[in-house]
């Protein structure tokens, strides 16, 4: 089932280079982690534990938002629970215990590609756009959220030639509508792309899977499930498989072919 993966998984202590608030809701954490930066691919994640007293017991998974492929990786996070509260207070020189890169990665693009990010699903697809910006085809990124306070637009990608469509449900920034509205708009503009790549809420991913199936478009999704261990041991991040049984986001994913998921069973749970 794996689409792509790292050549080597590292367990390292990495230092904080910067930890900046980039919007009302989001922070950008930059880490010096050469052994991870040289191996990670778009869609993969790291497991981290901050070496501070306020950190809870378990590691936390975060998708890689960007990498320079040499020394640095970046993680975007939203302050929600105890771990991200602790992360917010960390400063340059603080350290994380990190394992990664883990999980499957997106396949390289072919020809025209439409990329969709809903809610906090922007990190893995932004990295995908960064990595493959110069592949030679047209790439459209749709970024959608409930309102402008929840929206993170990676404007640096514009300089790389990525076309960005911004959607908010209340119309407070960009166009009024959902990620699905943005996808329909992009499909009208380009016709049939070679691939759709997406990350976001389950309901959004289900609609995208349906649209891709109707139009016979290859579709890969990055699923967001709670992970207890991140290495396939606890089996807590189960996703119903179309072939029966379950896939697990941490080991079989997080990137999966859309047709590998049993959307009826998943959306009922």
C-alpha positions in Angstrom: 0.0 0.0 0.0 2.9 2.4 0.6 3.3 5.0 -2.1 6.7 6.4 -1.0 8.9 6.4 2.0 12.1 7.5 3.5 15.4 5.7 2.9 16.3 6.0 6.5 14.5 6.8 9.8 16.5 8.8 12.3 16.2 9.2 16.0 17.9 12.5 16.9 18.0 15.5 19.2 17.4 18.6 17.2 17.6 22.3 18.1 15.0 25.1 17.6 16.3 27.7 15.2 13.1 29.8 15.2 9.6 29.5 16.6 7.5 32.4 15.1 3.9 33.2 15.3 2.8 33.6 11.6 -1.0 34.3 12.1 -3.6 34.4 14.8 -3.8 30.7 14.9 -0.5 29.3 13.6 3.2 29.1 14.5 6.1 28.1 12.4 8.8 26.0 14.1 12.2 25.7 12.4 14.4 22.8 13.5 18.0 22.0 12.7 17.7 18.3 11.8 20.1 17.3 9.0 19.5 13.6 9.1 15.7 14.1 8.7 16.0 17.0 6.2 18.1 15.0 3.8 15.6 12.1 3.8 12.1 13.4 4.1 9.6 13.6 1.3 6.3 15.5 1.0 3.6 13.8 3.0 5.8 12.3 5.6 5.8 13.3 9.3 8.0 13.4 12.4 7.3 12.4 16.0 8.6 14.9 18.5 8.9 15.4 22.2 10.0 18.7 23.6 12.8 18.4 26.1 11.0 20.8 28.5 9.3 20.0 31.8 5.9 21.2 30.5 5.8 18.5 27.7 3.2 15.7 28.2 4.3 12.1 28.2 3.7 11.1 24.6 5.4 12.3 21.5 3.3 14.2 19.0 3.1 13.7 15.2 3.6 16.7 12.8 3.7 16.8 9.1 6.8 18.3 7.6 5.9 21.8 6.2 9.1 22.4 4.3 12.7 21.2 4.1 15.9 22.6 2.5 17.0 19.0 1.9 20.2 19.7 3.7 19.9 20.7 7.4 16.6 22.4 8.2 12.9 21.3 8.4 9.9 23.4 9.3 6.7 22.4 11.1 3.5 24.5 11.2 1.3 24.0 14.2 -1.8 25.4 15.8 -2.0 25.8 19.5 -4.7 23.4 20.7 -3.6 21.2 23.6 -0.8 20.7 26.1 1.9 19.8 23.7 1.4 22.8 21.4 1.0 25.0 24.4 4.5 23.9 25.4 5.8 24.3 21.9 4.6 27.9 21.8 6.9 28.8 24.6 10.1 27.2 23.2 12.8 29.4 22.0 16.0 29.3 19.9 18.4 26.7 21.4 15.7 24.6 23.0 15.7 21.0 21.9 13.3 18.3 20.7 13.8 14.5 20.7 12.6 13.6 17.2 12.0 10.5 15.1 11.6 10.7 11.4 10.8 10.9 8.6 7.9 8.4 9.0 5.1 7.3 6.8 4.3 7.3 3.1 4.8 10.2 0.8 3.0 11.7 -2.2 3.9 10.5 -5.7 5.6 13.0 -7.9 3.2 15.1 -10.1 2.6 14.5 -13.8 1.3 17.3 -16.1 -1.4 19.4 -14.4 -1.9 18.8 -10.7 -4.6 20.3 -8.4 -3.6 20.4 -4.7 -6.3 21.0 -2.0 -5.7 22.0 1.6 -8.7 22.3 4.0 -8.4 23.6 7.6 -5.1 22.7 9.1 -4.3 20.3 6.2 -1.9 22.8 4.6 1.6 21.5 5.8 2.0 18.3 3.7 0.6 19.7 0.5 2.5 23.0 0.9 5.7 20.9 1.1 4.5 19.0 -2.0 4.1 22.2 -3.9 7.6 23.4 -2.8 9.3 20.2 -3.7 7.8 19.9 -7.1 7.4 23.5 -8.2 9.8 23.2 -11.0 8.6 19.8 -12.4 7.4 21.5 -15.6 3.6 21.2 -15.3 0.8 23.4 -14.1 0.1 23.3 -10.3 -2.9 24.9 -8.6 -3.1 25.0 -4.8 -6.5 25.5 -3.2 -6.4 26.7 0.4 -9.7 26.7 2.3 -10.8 27.4 5.9 -13.9 28.6 7.8 -12.7 32.2 8.1 -9.6 34.3 7.7 -8.4 33.5 11.2 -8.1 29.8 10.3 -6.5 30.4 6.9 -2.8 29.9 6.3 -1.8 30.9 2.8 1.9 30.0 1.8 2.4 33.1 -0.3 6.1 32.1 -0.8 4.9 29.5 -3.2 3.7 32.2 -5.6 7.3 33.1 -6.4 7.8 29.4 -7.4 5.0 29.6 -10.0 2.3 27.9 -8.0 -1.2 29.2 -8.7 -3.2 29.7 -5.4 -7.0 29.9 -5.0 -8.0 31.1 -1.5 -11.5 30.1 -0.1 -13.2 31.0 3.1 -16.7 29.8 4.1 -17.7 33.3 5.3 -16.0 35.2 2.5 -13.7 37.0 4.9 -10.7 36.4 2.7 -10.4 35.3 -0.9 -13.5 33.8 -2.5 -16.6 32.7 -0.5 -17.0 29.0 -0.5 -15.5 25.7 0.5 -12.5 23.6 -0.6 -14.9 21.7 -2.9 -16.1 24.9 -4.5 -12.5 25.8 -5.1 -11.8 22.4 -6.6 -14.8 22.7 -8.9 -13.5 26.2 -10.0 -10.0 24.7 -10.7 -11.5 21.8 -12.7 -13.5 24.3 -14.8 -10.3 26.2 -15.5 -8.0 23.3 -16.4 -10.3 20.5 -17.5 -9.0 17.1 -16.4 -5.8 17.2 -14.4 -3.5 14.2 -14.1 -3.7 14.1 -10.4 -5.5 15.6 -7.3 -3.5 15.7 -4.1 -5.4 16.6 -0.8 -5.2 16.9 2.9 -7.9 18.1 5.3 -11.1 17.0 7.2 -12.6 13.6 6.4 -15.8 15.0 4.9 -13.8 17.1 2.5 -11.6 14.2 1.5 -14.7 12.1 0.9 -16.1 14.6 -1.5 -12.7 14.9 -3.3 -12.5 11.1 -3.6 -16.0 11.1 -5.2 -15.2 13.8 -7.6 -11.9 12.2 -8.7 -13.7 8.9 -9.2 -16.4 10.5 -11.3 -13.8 12.1 -13.5 -11.4 9.2 -13.5 -8.6 11.3 -12.0 -5.8 9.8 -9.9 -6.1 11.0 -6.3 -3.9 10.8 -3.3 -4.9 12.0 0.1 -3.1 12.6 3.4 -5.3 11.4 6.3 -5.3 13.1 9.7 -6.0 10.7 12.5 -5.0 10.7 16.2 -1.8 8.7 16.7 -0.9 7.2 20.0 2.5 5.7 19.0 3.1 6.8 15.4 4.8 3.5 14.5 2.0 1.0 14.0 2.0 -0.5 17.5 -1.1 0.9 19.2 -3.4 0.6 16.1 -5.3 3.7 17.2 -5.2 5.5 13.9 -7.4 3.1 12.0 -8.9 4.0 8.6 -11.5 1.5 7.1 -10.0 0.0 3.9 -12.0 -0.6 0.7 -10.6 -4.1 0.6 -11.9 -4.9 4.1 -10.3 -4.5 7.4 -8.3 -1.4 8.3 -5.3 0.7 7.2 -3.3 2.6 9.8 -2.5 6.3 9.2 1.0 6.1 10.8 2.3 3.0 8.9 0.1 2.4 5.8 -0.3 6.2 5.4 -0.6 9.0 6.0 -0.7 9.3 2.2 -3.1 6.8 0.6 -4.7 6.4 -2.8 -8.3 7.7 -2.4 -9.7 4.4 -3.7 -8.0 2.5 -0.9 -10.4 4.0 1.7 -13.9 2.7 2.5 -15.5 6.2 2.8 -18.9 4.9 3.8 -17.6 3.1 6.9 -15.1 5.8 7.7 -17.6 8.7 7.6 -20.1 6.7 9.8 -17.5 6.3 12.6 
